[in-house]
Every structure is written in structure tokens, then in C-alpha cells.
Amino acid sequence: MSSTVLSHANPNPSRARLFWQGTVAMLPLSVAVLPWGLLAGSFAIDAGLNPLESQALSAILFAGSAQLVATGMFKAGAGLLTMLITTLFITSRHLLYSISMRSKISPLPTRWRLILGFLLTDELFALCGQQNEQQFNRWYALGAGLSFYLCWNLATLAGIVAGSYIPALTDLGLEFAVAATFIAIVVPNIKSVPVLVSVIVALVLSVTLNVLQIDGSLMIASIGAMLAGFATEQLSPLNN
């Protein structure tokens, strides 16, 4: 249920009500990410991190795909600078998210910009990124982002505990949760031809380049999808 519909039901909802509305709206994605969090926690233990270090990855970095890649690089013995640069590239899409939401976030006090900036994930952007300035509410976004943060960290903690006692937990196929979560985020937002073209190009390029074992396939697919979507939008009759 969107925040717009809820706002119509109550034109002046309280802060607490808006917070819980955001929490409820985020609940499906919070549940979907649980296996991913389990994987991140258990993978960190498997890579040789202690429980505190493993939990700190989720509490501080708070970026599932970057955590998994960084943990894998740590296990392989990669240097700190290499891991930092790789993490920067993987999470660079958040710069685009922040630019897209700038008109909604910039009028807020500094503490709100910092909090919502830290909580800004793919999931929060999927929930609030399409809202206009009138629909957007800081308390709704806080409820959504904070509840997701807590679920992610609890799932990671469960993965750390399980990874310490259950052998070969990382071999159970939990990594499918990564793909399932992004599918759940992307599909509802396919509402125009340029977005559809971007998704198709990203799918074809990522699969093809991975089959061909080409380095940097994810980055190439991402850039190719963005260019394809931009070209489609520019060639659309509505822009002529």
C-alpha cells in the first residue's frame, strides 16, 4: 500500500503512524532479504572474520552486494585499497539515487539528511524514489529505512551464529536471495519503454558477458543498460 493511499485515508497522520506505515510498506522486501543476510553473515565467518567484525560489516557498510564481494576479496587475500575501490564502484549507484532524491532530501535539517543518506538502499529508493515532494515524508522514509536496517543486521547476526555451528552453510544456495531481492525491486518499477529496454539490455549483457567470462561484466552491463535506456528515451516520440 503506497503512502499516497494511506495519506488519503488520514490527511494528517501522526509521526508514529507514518513511521509504522513505512515499516509495513518495507516489510515484503525486509522478509525477502533475510536469506541474503544469512548468507552475508555466514560467508564472513567462513572467510575468517570474527563475529564482531562480521556484524560490523552489516552495521557500518550496510550494502549487501558490496559486503559479499569485499568478504570474498578478503578471503582471497586482496589488499585494503583494492577492496575499497571495488566497494566504491559497486555502491556508486547510490550517488544516482541521492541525486534523484535531492529535491526531497535537501530541504531537511542536516541530521535528517545524514540519517536518510545512510539508510538509502536499493529497497528504500524503490519505495520512496518515485514519490514527488508532496508525497514524500521523512518519517515514512525513516520507518522504511530503519526497519530494513534492523532486519538486515538481525539476519546477519543469525547467519554469523549459524555459520559458526553449521558447516558448509554457504553451499546451500542462499545466494539466490540476492537475485530474488533485485527482481522484486526492479519488476514493479518497469512502467515505461525506456526502463523495459534498460532491464532487457542489462539481462542480456550480464548473462552473455558472464558466459564469455569477460572481466568487469557487471559494470559493462550496467553502463550498457543505462545508455540503452537513455537512447530509447531520447528517441521516444514524446521527446520529439
Secondary structure, DSSP 8 states (H G I E B T S, - for coil): --HHHHHHHSSS--HHHHHHHHHHHHHHHHHHTHHHHHHHHHHHHHTT--HHHHHHIIIII--HHHHHHHHHHHHHT--HHHHHHHHHHHTTHHHHHHHHTHHHHTTS-HHHHHHHHHH--HHHHHHHTT--TTT--HHHHHHHHHHHHHHHHHHHHHHHHHHHHSTTGGGSSTTHHHHHHHHHHHGGG--SHHHHHHHHHHHHHHHHHHHTT-TTHHHHHHHHHHHHHHHHHHHSGGG-
